């Protein structure tokens, strides 16, 4: 079962981010550009009223396309089922704009020579963008850019989900197979679905094969086994969904979703799905660019001082775990005489003899982390998120702290919720690391753009006090 669904609403299981970019940004932008083009062809000024119309059109169409247009695009859908939603949704957008224009009493400010060609021509332009989107998504699927999923449990509900996934190819999810403790002969009559293994084998399979999503379709009577599986899966970065909802614990961005119109519940998911992912990335790029421009002279002075006061490179590169537990390289100004990046990494401590002449100052002031804004622009990190730990520390603590790997469901950050709550620097005890992980998981539950800005503000305040970092 290799194929899925193209258009899924933001409330659904995460649609491919590129598809949401088309629906939420590119298509509304195209409509606005078409309006501007018609005014130029007609040699009419693009007045303030047209700007107001453009802004309203962008946000209304972004909402409609993102929430209502995600349907009917099945594997073998007829042409009429691919075309009609575009005209229906555009008619709805126009109706909303007419109502808004009537309420605001500015509809009379527009020329019919502009408005009529715009209303008639826009959906035909959307047909072109839909065709381009389908070609792009098909090319991505051919290249293997898909999410891998498994289903736990073989029952009518699970099989219906598998059928829906198969009906929607551009959801970009590859259903690898099923797990169940019952042998094929004990499955419901007429089922006899081949299995990849039993429930106790799920955790190891997910880790070994890089599974992105796990759908659990088990009866309430199987609760103890389900909880055991979830415990094991918390040492992975897989998203976990129940079909339907049963007893749940340690919720991370829990919400109801739909796969091909079928209800499931996300119990362990990244907050950065759909538009949230776009907002997070744009804010990272804007803030990182501004900060780097402002601090470029400071970074040049630090680089000169590092080079002049101790032998070795200016930039220290260390392997860390990033989004979904994938290995990344993180940059820092070198503050120590050693370049540890192996199976054993010793955390810096107060008065550490390995610190360079200016290393203590750099670490205490957090100036050693300024090169990580390049990591943000590269897309490896975010400004706010769980701090990345050395790979050696990850492998140690993932075995000792329940849910440790869930922090990797988002990109690591230069600063984070744990750091502004006093958990900067060395974590010399297991209890301190557990506390840090609790704050990291709380960040995943509470994320919003305003929360990020609050953490950045608190970070600046704390850094100026120079507390608890060496």
C-alpha positions as a printed Julia matrix, in Angstrom:
470×3 Matrix{Float64}:
   0.0     0.0     0.0
   2.19    2.75   -1.34
  -0.09    5.69   -1.96
  -2.13    8.24   -0.03
  -4.05   11.57   -0.17
  -3.09   14.97   -1.57
  -5.28   17.6    -0.01
  -5.77   17.27    3.75
  -6.87   20.16    5.97
  -4.59   21.65    8.59
  -6.49   19.8    11.28
  -5.65   16.54    9.53
  -2.62   14.3     9.77
   0.17   16.46    8.63
  -0.17   17.06    4.95
   3.02   17.48    3.03
   4.37   20.93    3.92
   4.81   21.76    0.23
   1.12   21.09   -0.41
   0.2    23.45    2.4
   2.55   26.08    0.98
   0.6    25.9    -2.27
  -2.77   26.11   -0.52
  -2.03   28.64    2.17
   0.4    30.98    0.41
   1.06   30.45   -3.3
  -2.52   30.13   -4.54
  -3.84   33.12   -2.5
  -0.79   35.08   -3.69
  -1.54   34.15   -7.3
  -5.1    35.47   -6.98
  -3.84   38.79   -5.58
  -1.2    39.1    -8.32
  -3.85   38.43  -10.97
  -5.95   41.3    -9.56
  -2.93   43.62   -9.71
  -2.14   42.51  -13.29
  -5.66   43.28  -14.52
  -5.48   46.82  -13.1
  -2.22   47.35  -15.0
  -3.67   45.98  -18.24
  -6.67   48.3   -17.83
  -4.28   51.17  -16.95
  -6.09   51.86  -13.71
  -4.37   52.83  -10.43
  -4.01   50.12   -7.77
  -5.62   52.27   -5.09
  -5.91   51.73   -1.36
  -9.29   50.08   -1.88
  -7.65   47.45   -4.08
  -5.01   46.91   -1.39
  -7.75   46.3     1.16
  -9.46   43.89   -1.24
  -6.14   42.1    -1.82
  -5.5    41.63    1.9
  -9.01   40.32    2.55
  -8.79   38.02   -0.47
  -5.44   36.61    0.63
  -6.6    35.67    4.13
 -10.06   34.44    3.15
  -8.73   32.29    0.31
  -5.87   30.99    2.47
  -8.39   29.8     5.01
 -10.82   28.33    2.48
  -8.15   26.56    0.43
  -6.45   25.22    3.55
  -9.59   24.03    5.33
 -12.15   23.19    2.64
 -10.28   22.42   -0.56
  -8.54   19.35    0.91
 -10.89   16.69   -0.43
 -11.97   14.43   -3.3
  -8.48   14.07   -4.81
  -8.38   10.3    -4.82
  -6.12    7.98   -6.75
  -8.47    7.39   -9.66
 -10.73   10.43   -9.33
 -12.56   11.57  -12.44
 -11.67   14.92  -13.95
 -14.9    16.57  -12.79
 -14.06   15.66   -9.17
 -10.69   17.36   -9.54
 -12.05   20.53  -11.13
 -15.35   21.23   -9.39
 -13.92   21.89   -5.88
 -11.85   24.77   -7.27
 -14.91   26.55   -8.67
 -17.01   25.78   -5.58
 -14.37   27.13   -3.21
 -13.76   30.21   -5.38
 -17.5    30.89   -5.43
 -17.49   30.7    -1.62
 -14.55   33.14   -1.43
 -16.29   35.6    -3.76
 -19.49   35.33   -1.7
 -17.58   36.13    1.51
 -15.87   39.1    -0.18
 -19.2    40.42   -1.46
 -20.66   40.28    2.06
 -17.6    42.0     3.51
 -17.73   44.64    0.76
 -21.39   45.3     1.45
 -20.87   45.55    5.22
 -17.84   47.84    4.83
 -19.59   49.86    2.08
 -16.62   50.02   -0.25
 -17.8    47.72   -3.06
 -18.65   50.69   -5.28
 -15.01   51.78   -5.44
 -14.0    49.09   -7.92
 -14.19   49.02  -11.7
 -16.21   46.23  -13.31
 -13.51   46.11  -16.02
 -11.22   44.78  -13.27
 -13.54   42.82  -11.0
 -15.38   40.74  -13.61
 -12.28   39.39  -15.45
 -10.73   38.72  -12.03
 -13.72   36.72  -10.76
 -14.05   34.76  -14.02
 -10.34   34.12  -14.65
  -9.01   33.31  -11.16
 -10.28   29.69  -10.96
  -8.68   28.84  -14.3
  -5.35   30.0   -12.93
  -5.96   27.8    -9.89
  -6.46   24.81  -12.19
  -2.95   25.4   -13.51
  -1.44   25.61  -10.0
  -3.25   22.41   -9.0
  -1.77   20.61  -11.99
   1.7    21.9   -11.09
   1.22   20.84   -7.49
   0.2    17.32   -8.5
   3.23   17.0   -10.76
   5.57   18.21   -8.01
   4.05   15.86   -5.43
   4.23   12.94   -7.84
   7.89   13.68   -8.47
   8.57   13.82   -4.73
   6.84   10.48   -4.23
   8.89    8.96   -7.06
  12.05   10.17   -5.31
  10.94    8.54   -2.05
  10.12   11.74   -0.14
   7.32   10.09    1.85
   6.4     9.38    5.46
   6.62    5.71    6.46
   3.78    4.35    8.61
   2.67    1.14   10.29
  -0.66    0.08   11.82
  -0.9    -1.87   15.08
  -3.92   -4.15   15.09
  -5.81   -5.93   12.33
  -9.55   -5.24   12.55
 -12.22   -3.59   10.38
 -11.24   -0.1    11.61
  -7.56   -0.61   10.84
  -8.31   -2.07    7.42
 -10.61    0.87    6.64
  -7.78    3.25    7.5
  -5.43    1.34    5.21
  -8.0     1.57    2.43
  -8.36    5.33    2.93
  -4.6     5.78    2.85
  -4.46    3.82   -0.38
  -7.21    6.01   -1.86
  -5.26    9.22   -1.27
  -1.84    8.89   -2.96
  -0.54   12.41   -2.42
  -0.84   12.35    1.35
   2.78   11.21    0.91
   2.56    8.33    3.4
   3.88    4.83    2.66
   2.0     2.22    4.68
   4.69   -0.37    5.39
   2.45   -2.97    7.04
   0.65   -4.26   10.15
   1.59   -5.55   13.6
  -0.67   -7.75   15.73
  -0.26  -10.41   18.41
  -2.89  -12.59   16.77
  -1.79  -15.01   14.1
  -3.3   -14.7    10.62
  -5.71  -17.56   11.34
  -7.16  -15.67   14.33
  -7.87  -12.46   12.4
 -11.49  -11.49   11.59
 -13.1   -13.66    8.95
 -12.12  -12.66    5.43
  -9.15  -10.57    6.6
  -5.94  -12.66    6.67
  -3.55   -9.72    6.45
   0.19  -10.55    6.47
   2.0    -9.25    9.56
   5.4    -7.69   10.14
   5.44   -8.99   13.71
   3.84   -8.82   17.15
   3.29   -5.8    19.36
   6.47   -6.4    21.35
   8.48   -6.04   18.15
   7.07   -2.62   17.2
   9.61   -0.45   19.05
  12.65   -2.16   17.55
  11.11   -2.13   14.06
  10.31    1.58   14.24
  13.86    2.43   15.32
  15.5     0.16   12.76
  13.39    1.2     9.75
  12.9     4.92   10.52
   9.09    4.73   10.77
   7.54    8.22   11.01
   3.95    7.41   12.05
   2.35    4.62   14.11
  -1.45    4.12   14.04
  -2.86    2.07   16.93
  -6.19    0.35   16.33
  -6.67   -1.85   19.38
  -9.64   -2.54   21.69
  -9.77   -1.14   25.22
  -9.12   -4.66   26.55
  -5.61   -4.41   25.1
  -4.79   -1.3    27.15
  -1.82   -2.81   29.08
  -0.13   -3.96   25.86
  -0.87   -0.61   24.18
   0.69    1.32   27.07
   3.75   -0.92   26.88
   4.09   -0.2    23.15
   3.74    3.55   23.75
   6.46    3.36   26.41
   8.81    1.8    23.88
   7.84    4.26   21.15
   8.78    7.19   23.38
  12.38    6.21   22.71
  11.73    7.06   19.05
  10.6    10.15   17.16
   7.57    8.47   15.56
   4.22   10.27   15.7
   1.6     8.12   17.46
  -2.12    8.05   16.61
  -5.05    6.17   18.13
  -7.95    4.95   16.01
 -10.14    5.81   17.79
  -9.2     7.48   21.06
  -8.71    5.27   24.15
  -6.75    5.82   27.35
  -3.92    8.25   26.73
  -1.03    9.56   28.78
   1.76   12.09   28.41
  -0.05   13.97   25.67
   2.12   15.93   23.24
   0.02   18.19   20.95
  -2.95   15.81   21.27
  -5.72   16.61   18.81
  -8.3    14.93   16.6
  -7.23   14.43   13.0
  -8.71   12.84    9.9
  -7.21   10.52    7.32
  -9.38   10.49    4.21
 -12.33   11.59    6.32
 -11.68    8.93    8.98
 -11.22   10.12   12.58
  -7.97    9.39   14.4
  -6.37   11.08   17.38
  -2.82   12.33   17.59
  -1.44   11.78   21.1
   2.23   12.4    20.45
   2.86   14.9    17.67
   4.99   17.89   16.72
   3.38   21.32   17.2
   4.82   22.37   13.84
   2.3    20.94   11.39
   0.71   22.83    8.53
   0.72   26.61    8.94
   2.53   26.43   12.3
   5.57   25.02   10.52
   5.51   27.91    8.05
   5.16   30.51   10.84
   7.98   28.93   12.84
  10.37   28.84    9.88
   9.64   32.4     8.73
  10.1    33.76   12.26
  13.39   31.87   12.56
  14.72   33.26    9.28
  13.67   36.83   10.01
  14.94   36.92   13.59
  18.19   35.07   12.82
  18.95   37.4     9.9
  18.32   40.55   11.95
  20.33   39.27   14.94
  23.29   38.26   12.77
  23.39   41.63   11.03
  23.34   43.42   14.4
  25.96   41.16   16.0
  28.3    40.69   13.03
  30.93   43.1    14.44
  30.79   41.28   17.81
  31.24   37.91   16.1
  34.27   39.17   14.16
  35.91   40.43   17.38
  35.21   37.1    19.13
  36.67   35.14   16.21
  39.88   37.21   16.35
  40.15   36.75   20.13
  39.61   32.98   19.94
  42.32   32.62   17.31
  44.76   34.91   19.13
  44.45   33.35   22.6
  44.72   29.61   21.87
  45.79   27.27   19.07
  43.09   25.57   17.05
  40.1    26.45   14.88
  37.8    29.37   15.65
  34.63   27.32   15.19
  34.0    24.14   17.17
  31.79   21.66   15.32
  29.99   18.95   17.23
  27.53   16.29   16.13
  24.13   16.52   17.8
  20.68   15.02   17.28
  18.27   17.26   15.4
  14.7    16.98   14.13
  13.39   13.39   14.21
  16.65   12.25   15.8
  18.69   12.85   12.66
  22.34   13.75   13.13
  23.31   17.39   12.52
  26.48   19.46   12.98
  26.19   22.38   15.42
  28.57   25.37   15.37
  30.01   27.19   18.38
  32.94   29.5    19.0
  35.64   27.25   20.46
  35.84   27.84   24.2
  37.9    24.81   25.27
  41.28   23.3    24.46
  39.68   19.96   23.55
  37.39   19.1    20.64
  35.34   16.23   22.11
  32.85   14.69   19.7
  33.04   10.97   20.28
  31.38    8.26   22.29
  32.3     9.96   25.58
  31.86   13.71   26.07
  32.53   15.35   29.44
  30.26   18.31   30.27
  31.95   21.6    31.12
  32.03   22.36   34.85
  32.72   25.44   36.94
  36.47   26.17   36.9
  37.07   23.6    34.15
  40.79   23.47   33.32
  40.0    22.77   29.66
  38.61   26.28   29.15
  40.67   28.68   27.03
  41.67   32.14   28.26
  38.41   33.64   27.02
  36.41   30.4    27.03
  34.91   30.95   30.47
  33.67   34.41   29.49
  32.24   33.14   26.2
  30.33   30.34   27.9
  29.11   32.43   30.83
  27.82   35.13   28.48
  26.54   32.54   25.94
  28.48   34.36   23.21
  30.03   31.04   22.2
  26.63   30.04   20.77
  26.3    32.95   18.31
  27.46   30.83   15.29
  24.35   28.69   15.81
  22.34   31.39   14.08
  23.99   30.03   10.92
  22.53   26.64   11.87
  19.12   28.34   12.09
  19.44   29.82    8.6
  20.53   26.39    7.32
  17.31   24.94    8.7
  19.08   22.6    11.14
  18.02   24.5    14.27
  15.45   27.01   15.52
  16.06   30.04   17.7
  13.78   28.52   20.37
  13.57   24.79   21.05
  15.07   22.08   23.23
  18.84   22.55   23.5
  20.74   19.94   21.46
  22.81   17.53   23.53
  25.99   15.77   22.46
  25.24   12.4    20.85
  27.05   10.61   23.68
  24.74   12.28   26.22
  21.67   11.43   24.15
  22.53    7.76   24.06
  23.07    7.81   27.83
  19.93    9.66   28.88
  17.49    8.1    26.42
  17.95    4.87   28.42
  17.39    6.55   31.77
  14.64    9.11   31.18
  11.19    8.15   29.95
  10.12   10.19   26.92
  13.61   11.64   26.41
  13.57   11.26   22.61
  10.25   13.12   22.27
  12.21   16.39   22.51
  13.5    15.59   19.02
  10.06   16.0    17.47
  11.08   19.64   16.9
  14.31   21.25   15.77
  16.79   21.96   18.57
  17.05   25.56   19.67
  19.69   28.11   20.61
  17.61   28.76   23.72
  14.63   27.01   25.24
  11.99   26.87   27.96
  14.27   24.8    30.19
  17.09   27.34   29.9
  14.94   30.31   30.97
  13.78   28.26   33.96
  17.27   27.98   35.42
  18.44   24.81   33.64
  21.34   26.29   31.7
  24.84   24.86   31.68
  25.91   21.66   33.39
  23.37   19.01   34.38
  25.52   17.09   36.84
  22.68   14.93   38.21
  20.04   12.76   36.6
  17.32   14.73   38.4
  18.48   17.96   36.73
  18.37   16.34   33.32
  14.88   14.95   34.04
  13.75   18.46   34.99
  15.19   19.82   31.75
  13.32   17.18   29.73
  10.07   18.0    31.54
  10.41   21.65   30.49
  11.29   20.6    26.92
   8.12   18.49   26.67
   6.07   21.3    28.21
   7.37   23.55   25.43
   6.07   21.08   22.83
   2.64   21.13   24.48
   2.41   24.92   24.86
   4.1    26.21   21.7
   2.93   29.42   20.08
   4.74   32.27   18.37
   4.12   34.52   21.39
   5.58   31.82   23.66
   8.72   31.79   21.49
   9.03   35.58   21.72
   8.57   35.44   25.5
  11.37   32.85   25.79
  13.67   35.02   23.66
  12.94   38.04   25.88
  13.62   36.01   29.02
  16.83   34.64   27.51
  18.2    38.13   26.88
  17.35   39.12   30.46
  19.05   36.03   31.91
  22.15   36.31   29.71
  22.66   39.89   30.85
  22.68   38.58   34.43
  25.24   35.89   33.43
  23.87   33.16   35.66
  24.59   29.42   35.73
  26.7    28.9    32.6
  30.34   27.91   32.33
